[in-house]
Amino acid sequence: EHKNDDLMHVLSAGKSKIFFYLLYILSQFYN
C-alpha cells in the first residue's frame, strides 16, 4: 500500500507540473 501512496503522490505532482507548464505556455501567447 505504501508504494501505491508514492504512486499517487508522483501522479499528483506530475499533474501540477503539467498544469503550470500549460499556464507558462498560455502566458507566452498573451505577452
N, C-alpha and C positions, 0 to 999 in steps of 0.2 A: 504493500500500500504506500510505503514511503516513496518508492520510485514513481508511483502514479502522481503523488503530490508534486514531485520535482517536475514531472512532465507537464502538469497543468501550469506550474509557475513559468516554465520555459515558453509554453504556448501563449500565455497572457502577456509575457514580456515581448514576445515576437509580434503580437497584435499591436501593442502600443508603439513598438518601433515602426511598424508599417504605417500606423496612423500618423505619427509625427513626420514620417517621410513624405506622406501624401500632403500634409499641411505645408511642408517645405516646398514641394513642387508647386502647389497652388500659389504660394506667396511669390514664387518666381514669375508666374504668369501675370500676377496683378501688379508687379513692380515695373 
